[in-house]
Structure formats: C-alpha cells, structure tokens
Amino acid sequence: MHLLFDTNILLAIVRSKNYAGIINFLNPENKLVYVSVACEAEIKSIARRSNWGQGRIEKLDNFWMLQLL
C-alpha cells in the first residue's frame, strides 16, 4: 500500500528539527509517497506567504527530490 501525504504532514516534516527521524517515523517501510497537486500548490503558497527561511525551503526541496527517486 502506498502513502498519501496532505499539507499538514508536509508542514510537520518541514518544521521538524529531525528531518530524517520524522521521515522514518511516517514511512518506516520506505513506501511510495504521493502528494496531490493541490497540496503541493498549497504548501508552496504557505511558504511564500510566510517568508520561509532557506532551511525550510531546502527541507521541502529535499522532500520533493526524495519522491522523484
């Protein structure tokens, strides 16, 4: 079974101080993760409106890259 992450899960990942730990907690079996286009647009809108720092933007970019592998 695959996973579907919503915006609130992505926010928890980006806000976490332990990126690898939360990813391992949410997806211990390294299953395929889906994120809807609407969720992606929402999280990018939140990032822009909230003026996220470089660290949070990098965490989000890393998450997208991991999903493309």
Helices and strands as residue ranges (DSSP letters): E 3-5, H 7-15, H 19-26, E 33-35, H 37-49, H 54-68
